[in-house]
Structure formats: C-alpha cells, structure tokens
Amino acid sequence: MSGFLPDQPGAEVRVSPNFGPRRETLRPDMIVLHYTGMATGAGAEAWLCDPASEVSSHYLIHEDGRIVQMVRESDRAWHAGRSSWFGRTDINSCSVGIEIVNPGHSLGYRAFPKRQIDAVVSLCTGIVGRHSIPAQRVLAHSDVAPGRKVDPGEKFPWRTLFAAGVGHLVPAAPIRPGAALKAGDTGAEVEALQSMLALYGYGVEISGAFDSQTEIVVAAFQRHFRRRLIDGVADSSTIRTLQRLLASVKAASSK
C-alpha cells in the first residue's frame, strides 16, 4: 500500500507494512491505549513501520500532539499481542490501537503532556463516533494483557479523558484500614471478586482461590481504576470501586 486517506481528520499518514485483514469482525468495537516505551517518538514511529519489528498500531501520538496514522481503522494492526477481554483472545481484530509516546517505566516514565492528552481525547472521540464504541471498551494495554504489560501506566490521566466524554470511570472508593483479600486466600468472597472482575471483562479464572493470576489482574484493575495504591490486594476500596463500575454499566444498559 502506497498510502491512504486518514480516518482521523488532521492526522498525518505514514504507512506501516505490518497489518492484515480483521478476522471474525468487520468493525472494531474497542480502543486499546499503549505507551511506546522507547527513548524517542521518532524511534517508536520508525519501529512501528519497520517490517522487521512485526508490530504496528493504527495511530501514534507524539508528545507535541501530532497524530500519525499507520494502519487504516478497517485493517488489523499488530499491537495487542497475547491478550484477552471477555474471553476473546484476538484483540487485534476487534480493536483500534493507539501508541502514545512515552519512555515508559524502564526508561524514565513521566507525565503525559497536556497537548498530547488533548490529541488522545480528540482521536478517541473520533474513533468512538465512527465505530459506536462503548465507554467501557476504551481500555489500557494492561487491562487486556495483565501482568505482561503495564502501559499506559498509573500516570495516564484517565480522569481527563472521562471528563471529556471518553472511557468509563467512577470515583474510586476511599482507602481505609480493614480486612482485604490477598494471595493465598480462598472461599466465597474470592470467588465473588473473581466473578466481578470477569463480568467487567478481565481474564481471570473463577476458582475461589486468590492465586497469582488473580493478584495480577487485581493490580491491573487498580492501575486503571484505583491508582492511589497498586498492590494486587483486594481491599474494600478496590472491591467497592469495582462494584461501582459494574453498577454504572448496568445502569447505562438499562436506559
């Protein structure tokens, strides 16, 4: 492909060869947000367009707010890797992937500039409108690949996006001392926690045993929805915040 018209008005186009047809679905129904985790935006852009990398995303957003589209929204970009949501494992086929330039945790993780987040909001608003994507399906890479990925990380301003009408959020319940579910616990309360996480979409086995995977998923949930403390322990704040999210989804679906 020599080029295409951008799906997002104002986006630059730099074609990546790393794409293919979507499988099982003709339209995306999810947005997955990443950080690049590389030293420079130029390096990340080059890597996503290098056939040797075998990775790509639909969009890259630079720190100065420039939006670069590399794969058409109608095509399948290679951004999510091994991942799942609501039991679906081919996330690349049902999502639009957005890489946000940031060096990430291993290279000096830093706050995202306002102009960059303004561009994220504008782009996500456009994608949501074009594909009727539900608010609760604007997700982090860490949501769909817990443990394997932590991006875009705890510094990503989900609240700013939500205030602009993008994504799903509720006020996080306050952190208070008290009983909590943690690694090694078993029983009906653990099973209920796992069931709620799975009901929201996370890939967790409902076993009644708070195993290492449950701990990883709880930490991923906290990284997105209860960022003040990310420890993989399901305290009352974590559980109450999850309950609020599920209640919000139920209320929205009943309208």
Secondary structure, DSSP 8 states (H G I E B T S, - for coil): ------SSTT-EE---S-EEE-SS-SS--EEEEEE--SS-HHHHHHHHT-TTT----SEEE-TTS-EEE-S-TTEEES-S-S--BTTB--HHHHEEEEEE----TTS------HHHHHHHHHHHHHHHHHHT--GGGEEEHHHHSBTTB-TT-TTS-HHHHHHTT-S---------SS--B-TT-BSHHHHHHHHHHHHHT------SB--HHHHHHHHHHHHHH-TT--SS-B-HHHHHHHHHHHHHHHHHHT-
